[in-house]
Amino acid sequence: MIERKNSVFLVFILIILATFLISTFSPGATPADKKKKEALASIDKHQAEIIALSDRIWQLAETALEETQSSKLLADYAEAQGFKVERGVAGLPTAFIATYGQGRPVIGVLGEYDALPGLSQKAQPVKEALQPGAAGHGCGHNLLGTAALSSALSIKELIESGKLKGTVRFYGTPAEEATGGKVYMVRAGLFNDLDACLTWHPGAKTKVAVDSSQAIVEFIIEFFGRTAHAAGDPWDGRRAVAALELYTAGLNRMREFVRPTVRMHYSILNGGDVPNVVPAYARLWCWLRDSKGTGVQQLLSRAQHLAEGAAIMAEVEQKLTVHGGNWETLVNLTGEKLIFTNMNWLGPINFTPEEQEFAKEIQKSLGVDPKGLDGKVEPWAEPKPDPDGGSTDVGDVSWQVPTLSFNVTTAPLDTPWHAWPVVACGGMSIGHKGLIYAARVLATTMVDLYENPKYIQAMKEEFEQKRKGVVYKPFVPEGPPIIIKK
């Protein structure tokens, strides 16, 4: 009997101990976890408003530097929620900054809202334009900007209630798809006082962004010749298009003598008007990419020499004008591990059977395996030595301040990006779920940064080590950005 009583007493003690351990080490037990839950509650509270903002921006589908209404919607909402808003920053009419709080740390979150031309699409699993020929959010930026603002609002409310100390800043950054608004904001010094910066991007998988992006420079080459009658007196003319042809031949010949990471793309904007006039003017738009900004600088120098040589051979004049470009993203693995921890704390995205069916219908229409949506958090993977491709003006921000990024599922597996399936999902519940999940990851990670200065210090140490010995110079000329048109 005594032994049985002792056994019961021992079980009772073990239950008490287990309860104590669970309450101590499970999510929601620490002060930081409690504040994370409050941030999540704020996101839930404003969810309907944020989704409505996203849907309206999806409908507007305004392209680079023309996001007048989309920018105003976000700025007005931030102002109504108590943020101090500065509009038209860095000389960009559709750029703005919304700030709340005071003192350190100062943590920024990036928001984009530009669409892509020619991608208009209804929120349905079959390709059909909402408005033929119009733009569409084929990269999900209607979700990107609203999720970022949602997270900033949740932090603002914690600062307002005295539960966090510091400053939160939302950056409304236009024209990521063309021109690169963030580069002009970098040039204006708008990120100089940040302790950390966060961003995210829609994707087909939910994962931390441990891989860098490609650096890129874009420029225009113009050739100036002399007109003449192409049959009557061609010897009096100097054909600008001949120089353009020689230039593209040289550029294509150069492909054999560049690193495997290099990508070169061009489009002829002006190549003569009629065959019987020797064309006096030719113009080419060129993009050069490499895995490093320093490599792109070298490519640009070679491109200038090619232009000079082509002009000499065709006996014309030439002019090369750099219009913009981005540096590669300086990945901060210390910060990415913090994001990864919060992703796993939040768990996967659970899509409904109806949402999975919507995704599968898209996949079937494209002739790919109808696997549906992948909402799980991808395992940690070591960074690749060289990025797969693609460039972003987030890269330039990452050379000013430790910058953290991740992807969240908002579209089906194995479907093309910058295409109608992304637009379709971004205007319905699949995109909405990704938006809210991204806001949650941003908010919980920011809580960690406010609560534990050691995270920021470790991120800064990695940041300083990685940029040591490299002189950053933005690939943008003086003055406002120019939209290149035919």
Beta strands, then each sheet from edge to edge (+ up, - down):
strand 1: 84-87
strand 2: 96-101
strand 3: 106-111
strand 4: 167-172
strand 5: 196-198
strand 6: 201-203
strand 7: 207-208
strand 8: 215-224
strand 9: 263-270
strand 10: 281-290
strand 11: 317-326
strand 12: 403-404
strand 13: 406-409
sheet 1: 1+ 2- 4+ 3+ 5+ 12+
sheet 2: 6+ 13+ 7-
sheet 3: 9+ 10- 8+ 11-
end
